[in-house]
Amino acid sequence: MTASKFLGAVIDRKISLDGMLDLNQGNAAYKALNDADRALTRAILTTSLRHLLRLEAAIGSLLDTPLPDGARALHHVLIVAAVQILHLDVPSHAAVDLAVEQANRDPRNRRFAKLVNAVLRRLVREKDDILAKTSEISPVPAWFLARLTKAYGAEEAARIAEAQLWPPAIDLTVKSDPEGWAEKLSGQILPTGGVRLPAFEGSVSGLEGYDDGVWWVQDAAAAIPAKLFGDLKGKRIADLCAAPGGKTAQLVAAGAEVIAIEQSANRARRLNENLDRLKLSAEVRQADLFDFKPDELLDGVLLDAPCSSTGTTRRHPDVLWTKGPDDIGKLAVLQERMLRHAITLVKPGGLVVFSNCSLDPLEGEVLVAKVLADNPGIQRVPIDPAAWPGLEAAITSNGEFRTTPALLPPKDGFAGGMDGFFAAVLSPR
């Protein structure tokens, strides 16, 4: 019942899944569940959203006539049952029985209970055939596939879309000795210098090194921007959108004197808590970044700007159903304002690293090109592919970083993929 209601909230009302599933400020019904039921609910929702278009096609192929327009609640009940039957380790009979029970409980859906039973039992019987047929359907919405195709070409767009279905890995950034920690945690060294963990049961907080603060969870792509400054020892750097603190921690651990700016009080508190666990120190200021003006110009600024997050849909599959092209355009305008302000904070010869986790060029390549075109006092500092062995393909002809979820294919039993990220380095002349 909880899963189908939450699915409806995401698809029909564009409500963030992370917000509902937050254990501190999230939905009361979710927080009231025990640990096992919360884990199952999360798995049902994330897997449903990753496979939504294929699940809808599977159900549609078993209906003689489409569901009535007003039967959205029934639609979500069927999706939740179908994902358990087709993709999760849940007994099929239990998924069918629960869906029928839900239909019977809801006065709006009671008359469809027999239909629910018939459709889902047929789905169980024809599972393999239906999975094969629906595998040809792109797993991403048409608007997003069109933008991917325009930006990357049809073949690469299809690879990126399919990579959304890969289970995301758990990547760690370590303060030092990645080889040693990879050995201790049975991990794999990444081209970014981080450690990718194998699949495991349990919580990362129970792993060796967590309590000592020697590593933190950070996607491989998210670890790239802070490394683009080069040697940071003794440099004064501002991190303008700092929470939850992974990039701030990287900057501090590399020897920088860091001013971490975060507008939200809750997120600033979380940032401080994370730095405390890692035994790292930064000057955390709760402030609007547009109001931030240092006493003297800085050596560098990291602006990991708020964006559409379309590069993170392996972890946050609700993004493609809660956002659309209009959001990308609005966020690109905000990011441009932020970048123009960030440039004013850096002394000549200093560095501004601009990054975000969007796959859309409007929030990346196009935005940077626009800022450079009308600001001759700023130059792009090209990123050298030779400095990034294993990720040379992610460096564009302009010397900018562009990762996609299709990079780093699965290998030796480890999950593949990385977040879609854009990063560019600019410098005032």
C-alpha positions in Angstrom: 0.0 0.0 0.0 2.8 2.4 1.0 4.8 1.7 -2.2 1.9 2.3 -4.6 1.0 5.6 -2.9 4.6 6.8 -3.1 4.8 5.8 -6.7 1.8 7.8 -7.5 3.2 10.8 -5.6 6.4 10.7 -7.7 4.7 10.1 -11.1 1.5 12.1 -10.8 2.5 14.9 -8.3 6.3 15.2 -9.1 7.3 14.7 -5.4 10.9 13.8 -4.7 11.4 10.2 -3.6 14.4 11.1 -1.5 12.3 13.6 0.4 9.6 11.0 1.2 12.1 8.4 2.2 14.2 10.6 4.5 14.2 9.0 8.0 14.4 12.4 9.7 11.9 14.6 7.8 10.3 12.1 5.4 6.8 10.5 5.2 5.4 9.3 8.5 4.1 6.1 6.9 7.5 5.2 5.7 9.2 6.0 9.0 6.7 3.8 10.8 7.8 0.7 8.8 10.4 -1.7 10.2 13.8 -1.9 8.7 13.0 -4.8 6.4 9.8 -3.3 5.1 11.6 0.0 4.5 14.3 -1.7 2.5 11.7 -3.6 0.4 9.6 -0.4 -0.2 12.7 1.5 -1.3 13.7 -1.4 -3.6 10.2 -1.6 -5.1 10.1 2.2 -5.8 13.6 2.6 -7.2 13.3 -0.5 -9.4 9.8 0.5 -10.6 11.0 3.9 -11.6 14.0 2.5 -13.5 11.8 0.1 -15.4 8.6 2.1 -15.5 8.1 2.4 -19.2 8.7 -1.3 -19.7 6.5 -2.3 -16.8 3.7 -0.1 -18.3 4.2 -1.8 -21.6 4.1 -5.3 -20.0 0.8 -4.6 -18.2 -0.7 -2.9 -21.3 0.1 -5.9 -23.4 -2.1 -8.1 -21.1 -5.1 -5.7 -21.0 -7.9 -6.0 -23.6 -8.7 -2.3 -23.2 -6.6 0.4 -21.4 -7.4 1.3 -17.8 -9.8 4.2 -17.4 -8.2 7.6 -17.1 -9.3 7.9 -13.5 -7.7 4.6 -12.5 -4.3 5.9 -11.6 -4.3 4.3 -8.1 -5.0 0.9 -9.8 -2.2 1.6 -12.3 0.3 2.1 -9.5 -0.9 -1.1 -7.7 -0.3 -3.1 -10.9 3.2 -1.5 -11.4 4.2 -2.3 -7.8 3.1 -6.0 -8.3 4.6 -6.3 -11.7 8.1 -5.1 -10.6 8.1 -7.7 -7.8 7.2 -10.4 -10.3 9.6 -9.4 -13.0 12.6 -7.9 -11.2 12.7 -8.5 -7.5 13.3 -11.5 -5.3 9.7 -11.7 -4.0 7.5 -14.8 -4.3 5.2 -14.1 -7.3 2.1 -15.4 -5.5 2.6 -13.0 -2.6 2.9 -10.1 -5.1 -0.4 -11.2 -6.8 -2.3 -11.8 -3.6 -1.2 -8.4 -2.1 -2.3 -6.5 -5.2 -5.7 -8.2 -5.2 -6.1 -7.4 -1.5 -5.2 -3.7 -2.2 -7.7 -3.5 -5.0 -10.5 -5.0 -2.8 -9.7 -2.5 0.0 -10.1 0.5 -2.2 -13.7 1.3 -3.1 -12.5 2.8 -6.4 -10.7 -0.3 -7.4 -12.8 -3.1 -5.9 -14.6 -3.8 -9.2 -11.2 -4.4 -10.9 -10.0 -7.0 -8.4 -10.6 -9.9 -10.7 -8.9 -8.1 -13.5 -5.9 -7.5 -11.3 -5.7 -11.2 -10.4 -6.0 -12.3 -14.1 -3.5 -9.9 -15.4 -0.8 -10.6 -12.8 -1.2 -14.4 -13.0 -0.7 -14.2 -16.7 2.3 -12.0 -16.1 3.8 -14.7 -13.9 3.1 -17.4 -16.6 4.6 -15.3 -19.5 7.4 -13.6 -17.5 10.3 -14.6 -19.8 8.5 -13.8 -23.0 7.3 -10.4 -21.7 10.8 -9.5 -20.4 12.3 -10.2 -23.8 9.7 -8.2 -25.7 9.8 -5.2 -23.5 13.6 -5.1 -23.4 13.4 -3.2 -26.8 11.7 -0.3 -25.1 13.9 2.6 -24.0 13.9 2.9 -20.2 13.9 6.7 -20.2 11.1 9.1 -21.1 10.8 10.3 -24.7 11.7 13.9 -23.8 15.0 12.8 -22.1 15.9 10.3 -24.9 15.5 13.1 -27.5 17.8 15.4 -25.6 20.4 12.6 -25.1 20.2 11.8 -28.8 20.7 15.4 -29.8 23.7 15.7 -27.5 25.4 12.3 -27.9 24.0 10.7 -31.0 21.5 7.8 -31.2 24.0 5.0 -30.4 25.5 6.6 -27.3 22.1 7.9 -26.2 20.9 4.3 -26.2 23.9 3.2 -24.2 23.4 5.9 -21.6 19.7 5.1 -21.3 20.3 1.4 -20.8 23.0 2.2 -18.2 20.3 3.8 -16.0 19.3 0.2 -15.2 22.7 -0.8 -13.8 22.6 -1.0 -10.0 24.8 1.8 -8.7 28.1 0.9 -7.1 29.3 2.2 -3.7 32.4 4.3 -4.3 34.7 5.6 -1.6 37.1 8.5 -1.5 40.0 7.8 0.8 42.3 10.3 2.6 45.3 8.2 1.6 46.5 4.7 0.6 43.7 3.7 -1.8 45.5 0.5 -2.6 45.6 -0.5 1.0 42.0 0.2 1.6 41.0 -1.6 -1.6 42.7 -4.6 -0.3 41.2 -4.3 3.2 37.6 -3.8 1.8 38.0 -6.3 -1.1 37.5 -3.3 -3.4 38.6 -2.2 -6.8 40.8 0.9 -7.6 39.0 3.4 -9.8 40.6 5.7 -12.4 39.7 8.6 -10.1 41.9 7.1 -7.3 38.9 6.1 -5.3 37.8 2.6 -4.2 34.7 0.8 -5.6 33.2 -1.8 -3.2 31.8 -5.1 -4.2 28.1 -5.8 -3.5 27.6 -6.5 0.1 24.8 -6.8 2.7 24.7 -4.3 5.5 25.6 -0.7 6.1 28.7 1.1 5.1 28.9 2.5 8.7 29.8 -1.0 9.8 32.9 -1.3 7.5 36.4 -0.9 8.7 37.6 2.7 8.6 34.2 4.4 8.9 34.5 5.3 12.6 38.1 6.5 12.1 36.9 8.8 9.3 39.5 7.6 6.8 37.1 7.5 3.9 33.7 8.6 2.8 31.1 7.5 0.2 31.4 9.5 -3.0 30.5 8.5 -6.6 33.6 8.2 -8.8 32.4 11.1 -11.0 31.7 13.3 -8.1 35.3 12.9 -6.9 36.7 14.5 -10.1 36.0 18.3 -9.8 38.0 18.8 -6.6 41.0 17.1 -8.2 41.1 19.5 -11.1 42.8 22.2 -9.0 46.0 20.3 -8.9 48.3 21.0 -5.9 46.2 22.6 -3.2 48.7 22.9 -0.3 48.3 26.2 1.3 45.7 27.5 -1.2 42.6 29.4 -0.1 39.6 27.8 -1.7 35.9 28.4 -1.4 33.4 25.6 -2.0 30.2 27.5 -2.9 27.6 24.8 -2.7 29.3 22.7 0.0 26.8 20.3 1.6 26.9 17.4 2.1 30.6 17.8 2.2 32.3 15.2 0.0 34.1 17.8 -2.1 34.9 20.0 0.8 36.5 17.1 2.5 38.6 16.4 -0.6 39.8 20.0 -0.7 40.7 20.0 3.0 42.4 16.6 2.8 44.5 17.9 -0.1 45.9 20.7 2.1 43.6 23.6 1.2 42.3 26.3 3.5 38.6 26.0 2.8 35.6 28.3 3.2 32.5 26.1 2.8 29.4 28.0 1.8 25.9 26.5 2.4 22.6 28.4 2.3 20.5 25.7 4.1 20.8 25.5 7.9 20.0 21.8 7.9 22.5 21.1 5.2 25.1 23.2 6.9 24.6 21.2 10.0 25.0 18.0 8.1 28.1 19.3 6.5 29.6 20.0 9.9 28.7 16.6 11.2 30.3 14.9 8.2 33.5 16.9 8.6 33.6 16.1 12.3 33.4 12.4 11.5 36.2 12.7 9.0 38.3 14.7 11.5 38.7 17.5 9.0 38.2 21.2 9.5 36.8 23.9 7.3 35.3 27.3 7.9 31.6 26.6 7.3 29.4 29.6 6.6 25.6 29.5 6.3 25.0 32.1 3.6 23.7 32.8 0.2 26.6 32.3 -2.2 25.6 35.6 -4.0 26.2 37.4 -0.8 29.6 35.9 -0.2 32.6 38.2 -0.8 36.0 37.2 0.7 38.2 39.8 2.4 40.7 39.2 -0.4 40.5 37.4 -3.7 40.9 33.6 -3.5 43.2 31.1 -5.1 40.3 29.1 -6.3 36.6 28.4 -6.2 34.7 25.2 -6.6 31.2 25.7 -7.8 29.4 22.3 -8.0 26.1 23.9 -8.9 22.5 22.8 -8.3 21.2 21.2 -11.5 18.7 18.9 -13.0 20.6 15.9 -11.6 20.0 13.9 -14.8 23.4 12.3 -14.4 22.4 10.6 -11.2 19.3 8.6 -12.2 20.9 5.3 -11.4 20.7 6.4 -7.7 17.8 8.8 -8.1 15.5 7.3 -10.7 12.6 9.7 -9.8 14.5 12.6 -11.4 13.3 11.7 -14.9 9.7 11.7 -13.7 9.7 14.7 -11.5 11.7 17.1 -13.8 11.5 18.1 -17.4 13.0 20.3 -20.1 11.6 23.5 -18.5 13.5 22.7 -15.3 16.8 22.2 -17.2 16.4 25.7 -18.8 15.6 27.4 -15.5 18.5 25.7 -13.7 20.9 26.6 -16.5 20.0 30.3 -16.0 20.7 30.0 -12.2 24.0 28.2 -12.8 25.1 30.9 -15.2 24.5 33.6 -12.6 26.4 31.5 -10.0 29.4 31.0 -12.4 29.6 34.7 -13.2 29.6 35.5 -9.5 32.2 32.7 -8.7 34.6 34.2 -11.3 34.6 37.6 -9.4 35.9 35.8 -6.2 39.2 34.6 -7.7 42.4 36.4 -8.2 44.1 36.6 -11.7 45.7 33.2 -12.4 43.4 31.5 -9.9 41.1 28.7 -10.8 37.3 28.3 -10.9 36.1 24.7 -11.2 32.5 24.6 -12.4 30.7 21.3 -12.3 27.3 19.6 -12.0 25.7 16.2 -12.3 23.6 17.0 -15.4 24.0 15.2 -18.7 22.5 18.1 -20.6 24.9 20.4 -22.5 22.6 23.4 -21.7 23.9 23.0 -18.1 27.4 22.4 -19.2 29.2 22.9 -22.5 26.7 25.5 -23.7 26.7 27.5 -20.5 30.5 27.7 -20.2 30.8 28.6 -23.9 28.4 31.5 -23.4 30.2 32.8 -20.3 33.6 32.7 -22.1 32.2 34.3 -25.3 31.2 37.5 -23.5 33.9 37.7 -20.9 37.3 38.0 -22.7 39.0 38.3 -19.3 38.4 34.7 -18.6 40.0 31.7 -20.2 39.4 28.0 -20.2 42.2 25.9 -18.7 42.1 22.6 -20.8 42.1 19.4 -18.8 44.9 17.0 -20.0 43.6 13.5 -20.9 47.1 12.1 -20.1 46.5 13.1 -16.5 43.5 10.9 -16.3 44.4 7.3 -17.4 41.3 5.2 -17.8 39.1 8.3 -18.3 40.7 9.8 -21.4 37.4 9.3 -23.3 35.7 11.5 -20.8 37.8 14.6 -21.8 36.1 16.6 -24.6 37.9 18.3 -27.5 37.6 21.5 -25.6 39.4 20.1 -22.6 36.3 19.7 -20.4 35.2 16.6 -18.4 32.0 14.9 -19.6 31.2 11.6 -17.9 28.2 9.5 -18.5 26.6 6.5 -16.7 27.8 4.3 -19.6 31.4 4.8 -18.7 33.3 2.2 -16.6 31.4 -1.0 -17.7 31.0 -3.8 -15.1 34.2 -5.8 -14.5 35.3 -8.7 -12.5 32.0 -8.9 -10.6 32.0 -5.2 -9.7 29.1 -3.0 -10.7 29.8 -0.6 -13.6 28.9 3.0 -14.3 29.4 6.3 -12.8 27.3 9.5 -12.5 27.0 11.7 -15.4 29.1 14.8 -14.6 30.3 17.9 -16.4 33.4 19.9 -15.2 35.4 22.8 -16.7 38.3 24.8 -15.3 38.3 28.6 -15.9 40.8 31.2 -14.9 40.8 35.0 -14.8 43.6 36.4 -16.9 
